[in-house]
Amino acid sequence: MADSLTRQQALTLLHKLGNDDEFRKRFEESPARGLADIGVPQENIAGFSPAALAPVKLAPKEKFQQLHGQVTSQPTTEWMCMIIPTLRIDQA
């Protein structure tokens, strides 16, 4: 099951990214470590694409809180990709 999380894993991840500053810092440095911290098995993490596991600058906590609410209200049982909302600053 490459690049996928269960519904509960997605909810846990979104909750921690929306509320836990220490977890956010660790996740920005190593998404793989963050996934392991929330209980995603190592063999599942190994199936994620390298781009999904690269260090990232996260979007504000409010974005993850909003996404958590959306996932909570949907009956989906599995999320098929890991695309983390990020902050991008274009320099002209």
C-alpha positions as CSV (number, residue, x, y, z in Angstrom):
1,M,0.0,0.0,0.0
2,A,2.4,2.7,-1.2
3,D,1.9,6.3,-0.2
4,S,-1.2,5.6,1.9
5,L,-2.4,6.1,5.4
6,T,-5.4,4.6,7.1
7,R,-8.2,7.0,8.1
8,Q,-7.1,6.9,11.7
9,Q,-3.5,7.5,10.8
10,A,-4.5,10.5,8.6
11,L,-6.6,11.9,11.5
12,T,-3.8,11.5,14.0
13,L,-1.3,13.1,11.6
14,L,-3.5,16.0,10.9
15,H,-4.3,16.5,14.6
16,K,-0.6,16.5,15.6
17,L,0.4,18.8,12.7
18,G,-2.4,21.2,13.7
19,N,-1.7,21.2,17.4
20,D,1.7,19.9,18.5
21,D,4.6,22.3,17.9
22,E,7.3,19.8,18.8
23,F,5.8,17.1,16.5
24,R,5.6,19.7,13.7
25,K,9.3,20.5,14.1
26,R,10.3,16.8,14.0
27,F,8.0,16.2,11.0
28,E,9.5,19.1,9.1
29,E,12.9,17.7,9.6
30,S,11.9,14.1,8.9
31,P,8.4,13.1,7.7
32,A,9.4,9.4,8.0
33,R,10.2,9.9,11.7
34,G,6.9,11.7,12.2
35,L,5.0,8.9,10.6
36,A,6.8,6.4,12.8
37,D,6.0,8.5,15.8
38,I,2.3,8.1,15.1
39,G,2.5,4.4,14.7
40,V,2.8,3.9,10.9
41,P,4.7,0.7,10.4
42,Q,8.2,1.0,9.0
43,E,7.3,-1.3,6.0
44,N,4.5,1.1,5.1
45,I,6.8,4.2,5.4
46,A,9.3,2.4,3.1
47,G,6.6,2.4,0.4
48,F,6.2,6.2,0.3
49,S,7.9,8.1,-2.5
50,P,11.2,9.9,-1.7
51,A,9.5,13.2,-2.4
52,A,6.8,12.5,0.3
53,L,9.5,11.8,2.8
54,A,11.8,14.8,2.1
55,P,12.1,17.6,4.7
56,V,9.4,20.2,4.3
57,K,8.3,23.6,5.5
58,L,4.7,23.0,6.8
59,A,1.7,25.3,6.2
60,P,0.3,27.0,9.3
61,K,-1.4,24.9,12.0
62,E,-4.8,26.3,11.1
63,K,-4.6,24.6,7.6
64,F,-4.1,21.2,9.3
65,Q,-6.9,21.8,11.7
66,Q,-9.2,22.6,8.8
67,L,-8.1,19.5,7.0
68,H,-8.7,17.4,10.1
69,G,-12.3,18.7,10.2
70,Q,-12.8,17.7,6.5
71,V,-11.4,14.2,7.0
72,T,-13.5,13.7,10.1
73,S,-16.7,14.6,8.2
74,Q,-15.9,12.2,5.3
75,P,-16.6,8.4,5.4
76,T,-13.3,7.6,3.6
77,T,-11.4,4.6,5.1
78,E,-8.1,5.1,3.3
79,W,-6.1,8.0,1.9
80,M,-4.1,7.1,-1.2
81,C,-1.3,9.7,-1.2
82,M,0.6,11.8,1.2
83,I,0.7,15.4,0.0
84,I,1.6,17.6,2.9
85,P,0.4,21.2,2.7
86,T,3.5,23.4,2.5
87,L,4.4,27.0,2.6
88,R,6.0,28.3,-0.6
89,I,7.6,31.7,-1.0
90,D,8.4,32.8,-4.5
91,Q,11.2,35.2,-4.7
92,A,11.1,37.4,-7.8
